[in-house]
Amino acid sequence: MRIFSNFDTKLRQKTFEEYQQHHGVDNVICFWRSQLYKYYKVIIPFVGLILFTLLVFVFFYQWLDGTYFGYIVTAIIVIDVVFLFPIIGKYVDYTMDFIIVIPNSIMMYDQWGILKRNIRTISADSIKSISIRKSWLLYSIFDNGDIIVLTEGDMEPIDDDDQWDVENYGEIKFRRIPKPEKRKNQILKIVGIDVDANQEPNTR
């Protein structure tokens, strides 16, 4: 589905295939956020919102005995819409954000709603190290982690929970990536660099 020029649900597949044709199948990888992200950020909040709404409906219907119930329903729907928009935003992040690794470069595609897309490129020449961080119990259980790329520049990190990278800083994070060790090794091989990537110890 294509809405405007910045929202194309087939962009990931088309971009991946184009780079495969140009660089070869073995020299391109594409990955995105894990199922853990989808459940933790999308499905669980959505189900929770539905259950909360139903409980509130039942409570007010019994308490008010039908009186003014229509007003309560209208107010709850408005509140639900307000809380639903962030959940939809997380779903867009899950389905539309992705990372393409090609020889000498890493490219991050970050979709913001239907009107804005950011594409950032990291040159292999600027990469100093690549490490992995598993700082959450579920990360270890589901083999998820954050891949951290240290590049040339200021080393002051800013922690942003859902964006791919930290703009204008030396520490760039790819969050909630499945099989991070495998992805790290693939990145090192494809971009053609040889760094001593420090594996940070897992914490629970």
C-alpha positions in Angstrom: 0.0 0.0 0.0 1.3 3.4 -0.9 0.0 6.6 0.8 1.6 9.8 -0.4 5.3 9.5 -1.3 6.6 8.7 2.2 4.4 5.8 3.2 5.0 2.6 1.2 4.4 -0.7 3.0 6.4 -2.5 0.3 9.4 -0.2 0.6 11.4 -2.6 2.7 11.1 -5.5 0.3 11.7 -3.3 -2.8 14.8 -1.7 -1.2 16.2 -5.0 -0.1 15.8 -6.5 -3.6 17.3 -3.5 -5.3 20.4 -3.7 -3.2 20.7 -7.4 -3.7 20.6 -7.0 -7.4 23.3 -4.3 -7.2 25.7 -5.9 -4.6 24.8 -9.6 -4.7 22.6 -11.7 -2.4 25.4 -12.5 0.0 26.5 -8.9 0.4 23.2 -7.4 1.7 21.2 -8.0 4.8 17.9 -6.4 6.0 16.6 -6.6 9.5 14.1 -4.8 11.7 12.6 -4.8 15.2 11.7 -8.1 16.8 8.5 -9.8 17.7 9.2 -8.8 21.3 8.8 -5.2 20.3 5.5 -5.9 18.6 4.1 -7.7 21.6 5.5 -5.3 24.2 4.7 -2.0 22.4 1.7 -2.9 20.3 -0.3 -6.0 21.1 -0.2 -5.9 24.9 -1.1 -2.2 25.2 -3.9 -2.6 22.6 -5.4 -5.6 24.4 -5.0 -3.8 27.7 -6.8 -0.7 26.3 -9.7 -2.9 25.1 -10.0 -4.7 28.4 -9.9 -1.5 30.4 -12.6 0.0 28.1 -14.9 -2.9 28.6 -14.4 -2.9 32.4 -15.2 0.8 32.5 -18.3 0.3 30.4 -19.6 -2.4 32.7 -18.8 -0.4 35.8 -20.5 2.8 34.7 -23.5 1.0 33.2 -24.2 -0.8 36.5 -23.4 2.2 38.7 -25.4 4.7 36.7 -28.1 2.1 35.8 -28.2 3.5 32.2 -28.5 7.1 33.3 -26.1 9.4 31.3 -24.5 6.2 30.0 -24.3 7.7 26.5 -22.2 10.6 27.7 -19.9 8.2 29.5 -19.5 6.1 26.3 -18.6 9.2 24.3 -16.0 10.3 26.8 -14.4 6.9 26.9 -14.2 6.7 23.1 -12.5 10.0 23.0 -10.0 8.9 25.7 -9.4 5.6 23.8 -8.6 7.5 20.6 -6.0 9.6 22.4 -4.3 6.4 23.8 -4.7 4.5 20.5 -2.6 7.0 18.4 0.7 6.1 20.2 0.0 2.4 19.8 -0.6 2.9 16.1 2.7 4.9 16.0 4.5 1.9 17.5 2.9 -0.4 15.0 4.1 1.8 12.1 7.6 1.7 13.7 7.5 -2.1 13.7 6.2 -2.5 10.2 8.0 0.3 8.4 11.4 0.9 10.2 14.3 -1.2 9.0 18.0 -1.4 8.5 19.9 -2.2 5.3 23.6 -3.3 5.5 25.6 -3.2 2.3 29.4 -3.1 1.6 30.9 -0.1 3.3 27.6 1.3 4.6 24.7 0.9 7.1 21.4 2.6 6.2 18.6 3.2 8.7 15.0 3.9 7.5 12.9 5.5 10.1 9.2 6.2 9.3 7.4 8.8 11.3 3.6 8.6 10.7 2.6 8.8 7.0 4.2 12.1 6.2 7.8 11.9 7.3 10.6 9.5 6.7 14.3 9.8 7.8 17.0 7.8 6.0 20.5 7.9 7.6 23.7 6.3 6.4 26.7 5.3 8.4 29.9 4.9 6.5 32.2 2.0 7.4 35.1 4.4 7.6 33.5 6.1 10.6 32.7 3.0 12.6 35.0 2.4 15.6 33.3 -0.6 17.3 30.1 -2.6 17.3 28.9 -4.0 20.6 25.8 -5.7 22.0 23.8 -4.9 25.1 21.2 -7.1 26.7 20.0 -5.1 29.7 16.6 -6.7 30.2 15.4 -10.2 31.3 13.2 -10.6 28.3 16.1 -9.7 26.0 17.9 -12.8 27.2 14.8 -15.0 27.2 13.9 -14.1 23.6 17.4 -13.6 22.3 17.0 -9.9 21.7 19.4 -7.1 22.2 20.6 -3.6 21.3 23.3 -3.3 18.7 25.5 -0.3 19.5 27.7 1.2 16.8 30.3 3.6 18.1 31.3 6.1 15.4 33.7 9.0 15.1 32.5 12.1 16.9 31.3 13.1 20.4 30.8 10.1 22.7 27.9 11.5 24.7 25.0 9.1 24.4 21.3 10.1 24.6 18.9 7.3 25.4 15.9 7.3 23.0 13.7 4.3 23.5 12.2 3.9 20.0 14.4 5.7 17.5 17.1 3.8 15.6 19.9 6.2 16.4 21.1 9.2 18.3 21.5 12.1 15.9 24.8 14.0 15.9 26.4 11.8 18.6 28.9 9.0 18.4 26.8 6.2 19.9 24.1 4.8 17.6 21.7 2.2 18.9 19.6 -0.3 17.0 17.0 -1.3 19.6 15.2 -4.7 20.1 17.0 -6.6 17.4 16.5 -10.4 17.2 19.6 -12.6 17.3 21.9 -9.6 17.9 25.1 -11.7 17.9 24.4 -13.1 14.5 23.5 -9.6 13.2 26.6 -8.1 14.6 28.8 -10.7 12.8 26.9 -10.2 9.6 27.4 -6.4 9.8 31.1 -6.7 10.4 31.5 -9.1 7.5 29.5 -7.1 5.0 30.7 -3.6 5.7 34.2 -4.9 5.4 35.7 -3.7 8.7 37.8 -5.5 11.3 37.1 -4.0 14.8 37.4 -5.4 18.2 33.8 -5.2 19.1 33.4 -5.3 22.9 30.6 -7.5 24.0 29.0 -6.0 27.0 28.0 -8.5 29.7 24.3 -9.3 29.9 22.5 -8.0 33.0 19.2 -9.2 34.4 
